[in-house]
């Protein structure tokens, strides 16, 4: 039954990431930095922080935790896409954008998680 919660949450999270990614891509397509996934990942950090704020200390085996945290936010945010986009900037020798993207990805996602968790 636990796997079902992860599958349902993950399916919804992946679809939301895809749709929001397309929307943000249309808004940011002229940018040299891959802002679309940066924004999605930052929103995921914020959303997960809010979720943790209201549910901590929820057990990592509870149905709600598996559905929302592991499933939805696990699929909504994506380290693999971040890695591909960072390496693309590196291969294009856009080193300053590469480092800015990495910094914004880590600091932004962690910072927004903190804001979601402690700012509520």
C-alpha positions as CSV (number, residue, x, y, z in Angstrom):
1,X,0.0,0.0,0.0
2,X,2.9,2.4,0.8
3,X,4.2,2.1,-2.8
4,X,0.7,3.1,-4.1
5,X,1.0,6.4,-2.2
6,X,4.4,7.1,-3.6
7,X,3.2,6.2,-7.2
8,X,0.2,8.5,-7.0
9,X,2.1,11.4,-5.4
10,X,5.0,10.9,-7.9
11,X,2.7,10.9,-10.9
12,X,1.0,14.1,-9.9
13,X,4.4,15.7,-9.0
14,X,5.9,14.7,-12.3
15,X,3.0,16.1,-14.3
16,X,3.0,19.4,-12.3
17,X,6.8,19.7,-12.9
18,X,6.3,19.1,-16.7
19,X,3.4,21.6,-17.0
20,X,5.0,24.3,-14.9
21,X,8.3,23.7,-16.7
22,X,6.6,24.4,-20.0
23,X,5.0,27.5,-18.7
24,X,8.2,28.9,-17.2
25,X,10.2,27.9,-20.3
26,X,7.8,30.0,-22.4
27,X,8.4,32.9,-20.1
28,X,12.1,32.5,-19.8
29,X,13.1,31.2,-23.2
30,X,15.3,34.2,-24.0
31,X,17.4,33.6,-20.9
32,X,20.8,32.0,-21.4
33,X,20.4,30.4,-17.9
34,X,18.0,27.4,-17.6
35,X,15.5,29.3,-15.4
36,X,12.6,27.0,-15.9
37,X,13.8,24.1,-13.8
38,X,15.5,26.5,-11.4
39,X,12.1,28.0,-10.6
40,X,10.3,24.6,-10.4
41,X,13.0,23.3,-8.0
42,X,12.8,26.5,-5.9
43,X,9.0,26.2,-5.7
44,X,9.5,22.5,-4.7
45,X,11.8,23.6,-1.9
46,X,9.3,26.1,-0.7
47,X,6.4,23.7,-0.9
48,X,8.3,21.0,0.9
49,X,9.2,23.4,3.6
50,X,5.6,24.4,4.1
51,X,4.6,20.8,4.2
52,X,7.2,20.0,6.8
53,X,6.2,23.0,8.9
54,X,2.6,21.8,9.2
55,X,3.3,18.0,9.5
56,X,6.6,17.7,11.4
57,X,7.4,15.3,13.1
58,X,5.3,13.1,10.8
59,X,6.7,9.6,10.4
60,X,8.4,8.9,7.1
61,X,6.3,5.8,6.8
62,X,2.9,7.5,7.1
63,X,0.6,7.6,4.1
64,X,0.6,11.4,3.9
65,X,4.4,11.7,4.1
66,X,4.8,9.0,1.3
67,X,2.2,10.7,-0.9
68,X,3.4,14.3,-0.5
69,X,7.0,14.3,0.5
70,X,8.4,11.2,-1.1
71,X,5.9,11.0,-4.0
72,X,4.9,14.5,-5.1
73,X,7.9,16.6,-4.1
74,X,10.3,13.8,-5.0
75,X,9.0,13.8,-8.5
76,X,8.3,17.5,-8.7
77,X,11.9,18.6,-8.0
78,X,14.6,17.1,-10.1
79,X,18.3,16.9,-9.4
80,X,18.9,15.0,-12.6
81,X,17.6,17.9,-14.8
82,X,19.6,20.3,-12.7
83,X,22.7,18.2,-13.4
84,X,22.0,18.1,-17.2
85,X,21.4,21.9,-17.4
86,X,24.5,22.7,-15.3
87,X,26.7,20.5,-17.4
88,X,25.2,22.0,-20.6
89,X,26.3,25.5,-19.3
90,X,29.7,24.1,-18.5
91,X,30.2,22.5,-21.9
92,X,29.2,25.8,-23.6
93,X,32.0,27.4,-21.5
94,X,29.4,29.6,-19.9
95,X,31.3,29.3,-16.6
96,X,29.9,32.3,-14.8
97,X,26.3,31.2,-15.6
98,X,27.3,27.7,-14.6
99,X,28.4,28.8,-11.1
100,X,25.5,31.2,-10.7
101,X,23.0,28.5,-11.7
102,X,24.6,26.1,-9.1
103,X,24.6,28.7,-6.4
104,X,21.0,29.8,-7.1
105,X,19.8,26.2,-7.3
106,X,21.3,25.2,-3.9
107,X,20.9,28.4,-2.0
108,X,17.5,29.2,-3.5
109,X,16.0,25.8,-2.9
110,X,17.4,25.5,0.6
111,X,16.6,29.1,1.4
112,X,13.0,28.7,0.2
113,X,12.6,25.4,2.1
114,X,13.8,27.3,5.2
115,X,11.3,30.1,4.5
116,X,8.5,27.7,4.0
117,X,9.4,25.8,7.2
118,X,10.2,28.6,9.5
119,X,8.4,31.5,7.8
120,X,4.9,30.1,8.5
